[in-house]
Amino acid sequence: MHWSWSSDAPHNVTFSKPNKHSKTGRKGSYSLSFSKAGTYSYHCTIHGFTGKVVVK
């Protein structure tokens, strides 16, 4: 999975399980691979935006 952002405000992508996160910044990108099936929730620690990745 790949995320990218460019904004006037900083953002990040943070997962609790697995314990992985991107760098925080106004411009950036982040990639993460998932090897097991499941639903993985993530959020931005700055703004609280949320999302999930579903791996089948």
Contacts in CASP RR format, 6 or more apart in sequence:
PFRMAT RR
TARGET T0000
AUTHOR 0000-0000-0000
METHOD contacts of the structure
MODEL  1
MHWSWSSDAPHNVTFSKPNKHSKTGRKGSYSLSFSKAGTYSYHCTIHGFT
GKVVVK
1 31 0 8 1.000
1 32 0 8 1.000
1 33 0 8 1.000
1 34 0 8 1.000
1 53 0 8 1.000
2 29 0 8 1.000
2 30 0 8 1.000
2 31 0 8 1.000
3 13 0 8 1.000
3 22 0 8 1.000
3 29 0 8 1.000
3 30 0 8 1.000
3 31 0 8 1.000
4 28 0 8 1.000
4 29 0 8 1.000
4 30 0 8 1.000
5 11 0 8 1.000
5 27 0 8 1.000
5 28 0 8 1.000
5 29 0 8 1.000
6 26 0 8 1.000
6 27 0 8 1.000
6 28 0 8 1.000
7 26 0 8 1.000
7 27 0 8 1.000
8 26 0 8 1.000
9 26 0 8 1.000
9 46 0 8 1.000
9 47 0 8 1.000
10 24 0 8 1.000
10 25 0 8 1.000
10 26 0 8 1.000
10 46 0 8 1.000
11 24 0 8 1.000
11 25 0 8 1.000
11 26 0 8 1.000
11 44 0 8 1.000
11 46 0 8 1.000
11 47 0 8 1.000
11 49 0 8 1.000
12 21 0 8 1.000
12 22 0 8 1.000
12 23 0 8 1.000
12 24 0 8 1.000
12 25 0 8 1.000
12 30 0 8 1.000
12 44 0 8 1.000
12 45 0 8 1.000
12 46 0 8 1.000
13 21 0 8 1.000
13 22 0 8 1.000
13 30 0 8 1.000
13 32 0 8 1.000
13 42 0 8 1.000
13 44 0 8 1.000
14 20 0 8 1.000
14 21 0 8 1.000
14 22 0 8 1.000
14 42 0 8 1.000
14 43 0 8 1.000
14 44 0 8 1.000
14 45 0 8 1.000
15 21 0 8 1.000
15 32 0 8 1.000
15 40 0 8 1.000
15 41 0 8 1.000
15 42 0 8 1.000
16 41 0 8 1.000
17 40 0 8 1.000
18 40 0 8 1.000
20 32 0 8 1.000
21 45 0 8 1.000
22 28 0 8 1.000
22 29 0 8 1.000
22 30 0 8 1.000
23 30 0 8 1.000
24 45 0 8 1.000
24 46 0 8 1.000
34 40 0 8 1.000
34 53 0 8 1.000
34 55 0 8 1.000
36 55 0 8 1.000
37 55 0 8 1.000
37 56 0 8 1.000
38 54 0 8 1.000
38 55 0 8 1.000
38 56 0 8 1.000
39 52 0 8 1.000
39 53 0 8 1.000
39 54 0 8 1.000
39 55 0 8 1.000
40 52 0 8 1.000
40 53 0 8 1.000
40 54 0 8 1.000
40 55 0 8 1.000
41 50 0 8 1.000
41 51 0 8 1.000
41 52 0 8 1.000
42 50 0 8 1.000
42 51 0 8 1.000
42 52 0 8 1.000
42 53 0 8 1.000
43 49 0 8 1.000
43 50 0 8 1.000
43 51 0 8 1.000
44 50 0 8 1.000
END
